[in-house]
Amino acid sequence: MLNLLLTLAIAASPQAKPATNTKCPVLGGKVSEKSKTVAVRGQEYRLCCGGCDATLLKNPDKYLEKDGTPKNAKK
């Protein structure tokens, strides 16, 4: 019964929009399609290294604009 509830909860949760960033929002390093990703506020972001996921999740406002654009993205 618990497995069924977990499966339904996962299926019902909205999918995050795929990552489109070319630089890590935290450290600014290059990222690729194979880079690790993390979802924040319904949007995935590619990261340059393993430590950036916790940093971005802990304080997304420091690295992301209100619309979700990374602050270090080209304007």
N, CA, C and O of each residue as an XYZ file, in Angstrom:
300
protein
N       0.821     -1.190      0.000
C       0.000      0.000      0.000
C       0.869      1.260      0.000
O       0.596      2.211     -0.733
N       1.919      1.259      0.830
C       2.816      2.406      0.889
C       3.495      2.625     -0.456
O       3.627      3.763     -0.908
N       3.928      1.541     -1.100
C       4.570      1.672     -2.412
C       3.627      2.299     -3.429
O       4.041      3.133     -4.235
N       2.379      1.905     -3.393
C       1.393      2.456     -4.317
C       1.223      3.955     -4.070
O       1.159      4.734     -5.022
N       1.150      4.360     -2.822
C       1.001      5.781     -2.501
C       2.216      6.587     -2.952
O       2.068      7.692     -3.474
N       3.409      6.045     -2.755
C       4.622      6.736     -3.183
C       4.666      6.863     -4.700
O       5.042      7.910     -5.227
N       4.288      5.813     -5.393
C       4.259      5.840     -6.854
C       3.283      6.893     -7.356
O       3.597      7.636     -8.286
N       2.105      6.962     -6.752
C       1.118      7.960     -7.142
C       1.604      9.376     -6.851
O       1.371     10.286     -7.645
N       2.265      9.563     -5.738
C       2.778     10.890     -5.378
C       3.842     11.341     -6.366
O       3.865     12.507     -6.759
N       4.707     10.447     -6.766
C       5.757     10.790     -7.726
C       5.140     11.095     -9.081
O       5.530     12.060     -9.738
N       4.189     10.287     -9.501
C       3.541     10.484    -10.797
C       2.746     11.787    -10.825
O       2.640     12.419    -11.876
N       2.200     12.186     -9.711
C       1.379     13.390     -9.656
C       2.213     14.671     -9.552
O       1.720     15.756     -9.859
N       3.461     14.551     -9.125
C       4.281     15.742     -8.964
C       4.697     16.282    -10.333
O       5.043     15.511    -11.227
N       4.663     17.594    -10.494
C       5.017     18.173    -11.787
C       6.505     17.978    -12.092
O       7.349     18.016    -11.197
N       6.798     17.771    -13.356
C       8.174     17.616    -13.783
C       8.826     18.988    -13.886
O       8.188     19.963    -14.284
N      10.099     19.051    -13.526
C      10.842     20.296    -13.653
C      11.180     20.545    -15.117
O      11.376     19.602    -15.883
N      11.246     21.802    -15.498
C      11.639     22.164    -16.860
C      13.105     21.779    -17.048
O      13.905     21.939    -16.126
N      13.467     21.277    -18.222
C      14.859     20.853    -18.456
C      15.848     22.011    -18.357
O      15.508     23.162    -18.634
N      17.058     21.691    -17.963
C      18.124     22.684    -17.826
C      18.533     23.227    -19.186
O      18.606     22.484    -20.165
N      18.802     24.532    -19.241
C      19.281     25.178    -20.460
C      20.537     26.002    -20.207
O      21.107     26.557    -21.146
N      20.978     26.091    -18.948
C      22.132     26.927    -18.635
C      23.431     26.325    -19.175
O      23.583     25.105    -19.243
N      24.363     27.202    -19.556
C      25.662     26.771    -20.073
C      26.789     27.017    -19.079
O      27.916     26.568    -19.287
N      26.480     27.735    -17.991
C      27.434     27.962    -16.906
C      26.781     27.573    -15.599
O      25.573     27.731    -15.424
N      27.578     27.067    -14.688
C      27.071     26.726    -13.360
C      26.602     28.009    -12.667
O      27.359     28.978    -12.611
N      25.369     28.037    -12.137
C      24.896     29.247    -11.472
C      25.652     29.588    -10.192
O      25.600     30.726     -9.727
N      26.351     28.612     -9.621
C      27.054     28.846     -8.360
C      28.486     29.316     -8.592
O      28.856     30.402     -8.144
N      29.299     28.513     -9.287
C      30.709     28.845     -9.480
C      31.039     29.394    -10.864
O      32.137     29.908    -11.078
N      30.100     29.292    -11.807
C      30.333     29.839    -13.137
C      31.123     28.940    -14.071
O      31.467     29.355    -15.177
N      31.418     27.713    -13.646
C      32.160     26.781    -14.492
C      31.323     26.300    -15.665
O      30.093     26.362    -15.641
N      32.027     25.811    -16.708
C      31.323     25.282    -17.877
C      30.547     24.033    -17.490
O      30.989     23.241    -16.658
N      29.384     23.871    -18.106
C      28.562     22.682    -17.901
C      28.187     22.115    -19.262
O      28.251     22.814    -20.274
N      27.797     20.852    -19.281
C      27.386     20.204    -20.517
C      26.108     19.421    -20.254
O      25.590     19.417    -19.137
N      25.607     18.762    -21.285
C      24.394     17.956    -21.126
C      24.609     16.792    -20.168
O      23.643     16.253    -19.628
N      25.861     16.395    -19.950
C      26.178     15.287    -19.053
C      26.408     15.741    -17.611
O      26.605     14.909    -16.725
N      26.385     17.039    -17.374
C      26.628     17.574    -16.031
C      25.495     17.200    -15.085
O      24.359     16.974    -15.500
N      25.837     17.142    -13.808
C      24.838     16.884    -12.770
C      23.814     18.010    -12.791
O      24.155     19.164    -13.052
N      22.550     17.669    -12.513
C      21.503     18.685    -12.460
C      20.810     18.666    -11.107
O      20.831     17.668    -10.387
N      20.198     19.790    -10.782
C      19.390     19.910     -9.581
C      18.157     20.735     -9.949
O      18.249     21.677    -10.736
N      17.015     20.382     -9.383
C      15.776     21.114     -9.645
C      15.510     22.101     -8.512
O      15.526     21.746     -7.333
N      15.268     23.336     -8.899
C      14.949     24.407     -7.953
C      13.747     25.153     -8.514
O      13.791     25.662     -9.634
N      12.676     25.217     -7.737
C      11.460     25.947     -8.124
C      10.922     25.522     -9.489
O      10.483     26.360    -10.277
N      10.958     24.236     -9.763
C      10.388     23.723    -10.999
C      11.274     23.844    -12.226
O      10.816     23.602    -13.342
N      12.535     24.214    -12.041
C      13.483     24.357    -13.142
C      14.748     23.583    -12.799
O      15.249     23.673    -11.678
N      15.268     22.820    -13.764
C      16.544     22.133    -13.563
C      17.692     23.064    -13.940
O      17.565     23.898    -14.837
N      18.811     22.906    -13.240
C      20.030     23.664    -13.526
C      21.188     22.684    -13.580
O      21.300     21.799    -12.731
N      22.062     22.842    -14.591
C      23.278     22.037    -14.678
C      24.322     22.665    -13.772
O      24.399     23.887    -13.642
N      25.130     21.803    -13.142
C      26.129     22.262    -12.190
C      27.512     21.771    -12.593
O      27.641     20.745    -13.260
N      28.552     22.508    -12.185
C      29.913     22.147    -12.578
C      30.529     21.096    -11.667
O      31.436     20.376    -12.087
N      30.059     20.993    -10.437
C      30.648     20.006     -9.527
C      29.633     19.585     -8.463
O      28.572     20.192     -8.322
N      29.977     18.546     -7.730
C      29.061     17.959     -6.767
C      28.654     18.854     -5.614
O      27.545     18.707     -5.100
N      29.486     19.758     -5.196
C      29.156     20.605     -4.064
C      28.190     21.729     -4.380
O      27.586     22.308     -3.477
N      28.043     22.038     -5.652
C      27.184     23.168     -6.037
C      25.698     22.886     -5.824
O      24.912     23.817     -5.647
N      25.306     21.609     -5.839
C      23.884     21.310     -5.663
C      23.392     21.746     -4.295
O      22.355     22.400     -4.191
N      24.117     21.395     -3.250
C      23.708     21.776     -1.893
C      23.745     23.291     -1.714
O      22.883     23.863     -1.047
N      24.744     23.937     -2.311
C      24.875     25.386     -2.202
C      23.689     26.091     -2.858
O      23.122     27.020     -2.283
N      23.316     25.652     -4.054
C      22.194     26.259     -4.762
C      20.879     26.003     -4.044
O      20.044     26.902     -3.937
N      20.689     24.787     -3.552
C      19.453     24.463     -2.837
C      19.331     25.233     -1.526
O      18.229     25.596     -1.115
N      20.452     25.478     -0.879
C      20.445     26.164      0.414
C      20.069     27.645      0.275
O      19.379     28.197      1.132
N      20.527     28.283     -0.807
C      20.296     29.712     -0.951
C      20.068     30.079     -2.422
O      20.903     30.759     -3.018
N      18.957     29.642     -3.014
C      18.737     29.899     -4.437
C      18.647     31.382     -4.787
O      19.032     31.766     -5.892
N      18.153     32.223     -3.885
C      18.019     33.649     -4.181
C      19.372     34.328     -4.411
O      19.442     35.356     -5.085
N      20.429     33.768     -3.863
C      21.762     34.332     -4.048
C      22.250     34.112     -5.481
O      23.038     34.909     -5.990
N      21.795     33.048     -6.132
C      22.314     32.659     -7.441
C      21.315     32.789     -8.581
O      21.708     32.767     -9.747
N      20.034     32.924     -8.267
C      19.000     32.964     -9.298
C      18.179     34.239     -9.194
O      17.860     34.712     -8.103
N      17.842     34.791    -10.378
C      16.933     35.938    -10.422
C      15.535     35.449    -10.054
O      15.302     34.243     -9.978
N      14.616     36.364     -9.828
C      13.244     35.981     -9.467
C      12.575     35.144    -10.554
O      11.722     34.311    -10.249
N      12.951     35.354    -11.826
C      12.357     34.576    -12.923
C      13.063     33.238    -13.150
O      12.682     32.486    -14.048
N      14.088     32.932    -12.347
C      14.800     31.670    -12.455
C      16.067     31.731    -13.275
O      16.804     30.747    -13.335
N      16.340     32.847    -13.903
C      17.560     33.002    -14.692
C      18.753     33.062    -13.743
O      18.710     33.795    -12.755
N      19.824     32.303    -14.020
C      21.019     32.412    -13.177
C      21.570     33.850    -13.224
O      21.629     34.461    -14.291
N      21.960     34.365    -12.091
C      22.454     35.736    -12.015
C      23.733     35.930    -12.821
O      24.039     37.051    -13.228
N      24.489     34.847    -13.061
C      25.722     34.984    -13.830
C      25.513     34.721    -15.319
O      26.487     34.610    -16.064
N      24.258     34.618    -15.767
C      23.964     34.418    -17.191
C      24.191     35.735    -17.939
O      24.011     36.822    -17.389
N      24.592     35.605    -19.214
C      24.787     36.800    -20.025
C      23.454     37.516    -20.193
O      22.416     36.884    -20.389
N      23.494     38.807    -20.116
C      22.291     39.632    -20.263
C      22.073     39.992    -21.707
O      21.108     40.685    -22.032
